[in-house]
Amino acid sequence: MNSQDRSTYLAAAAANLTYNAPLGEERVADLVRRLAPTGPGWRALDLGCGDGELLLRLCEAHGIAGDGVERLAVDSERARLRATERGAAERVMFHGTDAATWDRPAHLVVNVGAGQIWGDAARALAALHRLTLPGGRLLFADGFYQASPGAQVREIFGDMPDLAGLTQLAVDAGFRPLHVAVSTLAEWDDFESDWRAGIERLGTPEARAFADERRVEYLTGYRDVVGFGWLILTPA
């Protein structure tokens, strides 16, 4: 498979998702509640924001402004369109640039499934600590191993900590954990099914073969092995 085909499939998968993560609406509501500003003048910052839905939800719920940073043009354009349709374009700005170059801190910082922007979770948390203002909050979500992975799963996902190790990386970076939770198996199943459904809609034999490969990898490999952790952190 060439890189252009893979990019097409990944874009089709993402376009069929509300959130490009194992994240259900019940968890969204809980996270939004937990991330309520604790003082005046808060601004949100989502680094690797995708098409911006979570940032928009946070800003709409709490009446704050925000910035979304997304390198992929198709996602940042979709985010701008979504903000315009919801009357939030003047308050929530989307920037088509590399999040690793962003240097303006905020009180409410979000990084969901995009720690690879800085290379790995440890380096991501160090960078995000510099971008989270004192007294603020960081929502950091990333993968971890919740069971010992086989060789095939480790080849796909590489080295990852367990949940305790992921949380310790946050502590080592200078954060205090306020809330630690994990995606449920139902959230994972919905995410994987909706992800594959976006590719199925392309309707080509090649796309279906790619979706089949992902289904087998999930059901026989990383289902119940790879977890997704949700950490709400504050600078120590």
Legacy VTK file of the C-alpha trace (Angstrom):
# vtk DataFile Version 3.0
C-alpha trace
ASCII
DATASET POLYDATA
POINTS 236 float
0.000 0.000 0.000
1.377 3.383 -0.952
1.291 6.373 1.399
-1.367 8.174 -0.662
-3.796 5.256 -0.358
-3.146 4.990 3.379
-3.734 8.728 3.830
-7.026 8.418 1.932
-8.190 5.572 4.172
-7.203 7.344 7.381
-9.006 10.514 6.278
-12.135 8.503 5.425
-12.040 6.799 8.820
-11.619 10.090 10.690
-14.426 11.750 8.734
-16.866 9.145 10.091
-15.997 9.891 13.726
-17.201 12.585 16.091
-13.997 12.106 18.097
-10.934 10.292 16.764
-10.542 8.382 20.026
-12.465 5.781 22.070
-14.665 8.457 23.594
-18.408 8.269 24.226
-20.839 11.079 24.924
-21.186 10.188 28.609
-17.438 10.610 29.071
-17.453 13.854 27.078
-20.066 15.308 29.433
-18.048 14.183 32.462
-14.791 15.632 31.117
-16.431 18.934 30.227
-17.820 19.164 33.767
-14.473 18.351 35.364
-12.639 20.877 33.178
-14.761 23.863 34.194
-12.655 27.043 34.683
-11.772 27.816 38.275
-11.248 31.524 37.707
-11.785 34.384 35.246
-9.967 34.855 31.959
-9.471 31.214 31.040
-8.704 30.320 27.429
-8.584 26.792 26.014
-5.882 25.307 23.827
-6.220 21.977 21.998
-2.965 20.749 20.472
-3.561 18.174 17.750
-7.253 19.070 17.808
-8.383 17.134 14.716
-11.667 18.577 13.533
-12.164 20.490 16.766
-15.272 18.941 18.284
-13.973 18.509 21.840
-12.525 22.029 21.919
-15.815 23.467 20.678
-17.741 21.545 23.335
-15.488 22.883 26.084
-15.671 26.471 24.862
-19.429 26.366 24.323
-20.124 24.806 27.719
-17.994 27.277 29.674
-18.334 30.421 27.547
-14.599 30.737 26.935
-12.443 31.369 23.880
-9.953 28.889 22.528
-7.350 27.905 19.978
-7.169 24.612 18.130
-3.892 23.624 16.494
-3.913 20.953 13.786
-1.252 20.293 11.157
-3.489 18.304 8.776
-5.188 20.756 6.439
-8.302 18.649 5.882
-8.953 18.508 9.635
-8.234 22.167 10.358
-10.512 23.238 7.495
-13.282 20.970 8.769
-12.818 22.461 12.232
-13.155 26.018 10.901
-16.314 25.074 9.027
-17.757 23.447 12.132
-17.009 26.562 14.213
-18.640 28.803 11.598
-21.757 26.631 11.449
-22.101 26.856 15.229
-21.510 30.600 15.418
-18.234 30.180 17.291
-15.721 31.276 14.640
-14.915 34.587 16.339
-14.322 32.935 19.712
-12.674 29.633 18.751
-9.803 29.921 16.286
-8.225 27.028 14.396
-4.624 27.156 13.246
-3.228 24.928 10.503
0.268 24.522 11.886
2.499 22.042 13.682
1.462 21.908 17.331
5.082 21.264 18.330
5.879 24.864 17.373
3.090 26.425 19.478
4.457 28.569 22.306
1.472 30.442 23.800
0.326 28.836 27.074
-3.271 28.612 28.277
-5.177 27.725 31.425
-7.040 24.803 29.836
-4.867 22.631 27.598
-6.029 19.524 25.741
-3.992 16.811 24.049
-5.962 13.687 23.129
-4.204 10.847 21.385
-1.627 13.197 19.895
1.375 12.869 22.175
3.370 11.631 19.180
3.590 15.281 18.094
6.567 15.517 20.461
7.754 11.933 20.000
6.413 10.063 23.026
4.325 10.564 26.152
7.232 11.695 28.346
8.338 14.421 25.961
4.732 15.392 25.271
4.013 15.880 28.963
7.177 17.954 29.414
6.134 20.219 26.522
2.546 20.442 27.756
3.711 21.396 31.243
5.387 24.460 29.727
2.113 25.338 27.982
-0.205 24.932 31.001
-0.454 28.069 33.103
-0.171 27.846 36.907
-3.495 26.834 38.432
-4.676 25.536 35.066
-5.670 22.093 33.840
-4.323 19.700 31.239
-6.455 16.952 29.716
-3.966 14.373 28.462
-5.194 11.157 26.872
-2.952 8.447 25.487
-2.595 4.730 24.968
-1.192 2.272 27.479
-0.920 -1.490 27.866
-3.550 -2.885 30.195
-2.366 -6.446 29.544
0.896 -7.921 28.344
1.042 -7.479 24.553
2.048 -10.169 22.096
4.778 -9.567 19.550
2.327 -8.497 16.829
0.598 -5.928 19.068
3.923 -4.583 20.292
5.050 -4.224 16.675
1.971 -2.099 15.929
2.008 0.096 19.048
5.622 0.001 20.147
6.684 0.564 23.740
3.981 1.945 26.016
3.679 2.048 29.809
0.838 0.628 31.841
-1.668 3.049 33.378
0.372 3.528 36.540
3.444 4.204 34.430
1.587 6.707 32.253
0.390 8.548 35.344
3.899 8.531 36.792
5.210 10.132 33.589
2.791 12.999 34.264
4.047 13.320 37.833
7.655 13.262 36.637
6.828 16.071 34.193
5.651 18.284 37.077
1.908 17.602 37.239
-0.458 16.516 39.990
-3.112 14.038 38.800
-6.637 15.189 39.623
-8.558 12.492 37.744
-7.472 9.238 36.101
-9.883 7.107 34.056
-9.841 4.715 31.109
-11.986 4.179 28.045
-14.432 1.306 28.429
-14.485 -1.708 26.140
-17.796 -0.448 24.740
-16.153 2.881 23.830
-13.337 0.960 22.126
-15.765 -1.260 20.194
-17.800 1.721 18.990
-14.670 3.625 17.984
-13.174 0.738 16.049
-16.475 -0.076 14.312
-17.117 3.542 13.315
-13.486 3.924 12.187
-13.793 0.938 9.858
-17.218 2.046 8.638
-15.705 5.251 7.272
-13.323 3.204 5.151
-16.072 0.805 4.054
-17.928 3.770 2.574
-15.189 4.175 -0.019
-16.555 0.981 -1.534
-13.401 -0.256 -3.254
-11.958 -3.754 -2.812
-8.710 -2.201 -1.581
-10.521 -0.141 1.069
-12.462 -3.181 2.259
-9.243 -5.179 2.495
-7.722 -2.407 4.636
-10.798 -2.384 6.888
-10.642 -6.193 7.146
-7.008 -6.015 8.221
-7.830 -3.487 10.951
-10.770 -5.606 12.176
-8.604 -8.696 12.521
-5.829 -6.746 14.252
-8.318 -5.402 16.770
-10.391 -8.494 17.480
-7.511 -10.974 17.588
-4.780 -8.642 18.809
-5.204 -5.467 20.810
-8.829 -5.607 22.021
-8.615 -5.658 25.823
-4.816 -5.352 25.592
-4.347 -1.702 24.615
-6.111 0.789 26.843
-6.708 4.515 26.511
-6.180 6.657 29.585
-7.777 10.007 30.406
-5.733 12.146 32.808
-6.768 15.529 34.155
-3.661 17.177 35.537
-2.633 20.437 37.132
0.886 21.877 37.377
2.421 21.023 40.755
LINES 1 237
236 0 1 2 3 4 5 6 7 8 9 10 11 12 13 14 15 16 17 18 19 20 21 22 23 24 25 26 27 28 29 30 31 32 33 34 35 36 37 38 39 40 41 42 43 44 45 46 47 48 49 50 51 52 53 54 55 56 57 58 59 60 61 62 63 64 65 66 67 68 69 70 71 72 73 74 75 76 77 78 79 80 81 82 83 84 85 86 87 88 89 90 91 92 93 94 95 96 97 98 99 100 101 102 103 104 105 106 107 108 109 110 111 112 113 114 115 116 117 118 119 120 121 122 123 124 125 126 127 128 129 130 131 132 133 134 135 136 137 138 139 140 141 142 143 144 145 146 147 148 149 150 151 152 153 154 155 156 157 158 159 160 161 162 163 164 165 166 167 168 169 170 171 172 173 174 175 176 177 178 179 180 181 182 183 184 185 186 187 188 189 190 191 192 193 194 195 196 197 198 199 200 201 202 203 204 205 206 207 208 209 210 211 212 213 214 215 216 217 218 219 220 221 222 223 224 225 226 227 228 229 230 231 232 233 234 235
